Amino acid sequence: MYNLYLPYEVSFDEASRTYCCEGIDRLGKPFGAGSGSTLEVARKHLREYVFESLLTDASDGNDHTGDLYRAPRGDAFLRLSPLDLLPIRIRLARSMRRLKQAEVAERMGITQQAYSRLERAGSNPTFALLTRLEEALQQEILQLT
């Protein structure tokens, strides 16, 4: 697995004293936006939007991580690490197999609640648990290259 990057453009609205960060995908199209009273807050909101958007798309079996870059572009960009992307990859793999969380959990020998945590931001599963997940889904999650 590798980092993915989303460049963004920053603007500032004087009237509302608000920063806006607009993500730009590989086709040059907008890929979400975030705003806030500081640049850090706007960037955080863009990051949250991008993550939720990718996660929602993964639920539908759509992988939009290809819209992101494999290397930074410009000075302003978000970096999504392999750990950030893991819940998206897990949800996508399950969705493409047309399995419910409970079905995968049963195959893994864990509860549905424990499994659902794997598909949430901040999940940090052990290598052993990921190995069981790959076996349950019959698909590689960690693409070690």
N, C-alpha and C positions, 0 to 999 in steps of 0.2 A: 504494500500500500504506500501511497505517496501523498504529499500535500497537494491541495488544489487552491487556486487563487482566483479572486474576483476583484478586478480593478473597480474603482469607483471615482466619481467626480464629486467635488464638494462645492456647495453654494451656501451663501449666507443671505438671509432675508433681513434687511435693516429694520423694516417696519415691525416685524414680530420678534426680531433678535433671535432667530432660529437658524441653526445649521441644518443642512440636508446633505446626505450622502446617497448618491444614486449609483447602484451597481450596473456595470456594463458587461454583457456576456461576450462570448467569442464571435458572435455575429454583429456585434456593435449595438445590440438592442438592450433596452433597460431590463435589468434583472433585480427589481426591487429597490426600495428606498427606505431610509430611516432618517428621522429628524429628532432634534433635541436642542436644549439650551446651550449645550457645549458640543464640540466636535466629538468628544469621547462618547457622549450619550447618543448622538446621531449614528455613530459607527456601531455602537452596541445594538441599537435598534435595527440597523441594516443586517447585522450578523444574525440576530434572532429571526428576522424575516426570511433570510436566505435559508437558514437551517430548517425552519418550519415549512417553507415552500418545497424544499427537496424531500423532506420527510413525507409531506402530503402526497407529492408526486409518486414517491416510492410505494405508498399505500395503494396507489392505482396501477402499480406495475411499470411506472415510467421512470427511467433513469435520466435525470437532467444534470448529473454531475459532469457530463460531457460538454455542457455549456460553459464550464469553468476552465481556467487555464492551468497547465501543469507547471508554469513558471510565473513569477511575479511580472506584472506589466505596470510600468510607470511608478510613481512614488506613493500613490495611495491605493492600497489593496487590502482585502481581507485574506487571511490565510486560514484554510480549513485543514487541520491536521488529520492523520489517519484515525486518531481517537475521536475527533469531531465527526468524521464521516462514518464511523463504525455503525451507529444505530441506523443510519440511512441504508447502508449496505445490507444489514441484517433484515430490515423491513422489506427492502426490495426483493431479496432472495426469497423470503417467505411469501410475499405477494405473487411473485412470478410462479411459484409452485401451487398457488391458489390454496394455501393452507391457513387455517385459523391459528391464532396464538396458542390456544388450548391444545391443538393437535401437535404442534411442534413441542410444546412443553411436555406433553405426555411422552413423546418419543425420546425426549431428553431425560425424563425422570424428575422433572421439577414442576412446581406449580405454575399456573398461568400467570399469576401475579409476579413471580420471580422472572418468568420469561418476559413479561411486558416491560420490566426495567431495562432489559437489553436493548429495547427499541426506543429508549428515551435519551435525551441529551445528558451527557455526563456519565453514561454507563462505562464501566471499566472492568469488563469481565476477565477472568483468569484465562490463561492459555488452554487449560484443561476444559473449561466450560466452552470456549470457542471451538475446540476440537469436537466436543459432543454436539454442538450446534451444527457444525459442518456435516457431521454424520447424519443428524436428524433431517437436515435439508438436502442432503446428498449434493452439496455444492460448496465450493471453496469460498470462504468469506475473506480470509486473509490471503491476499495474492502477493506472496513474497517474491519479489523480483530483485 
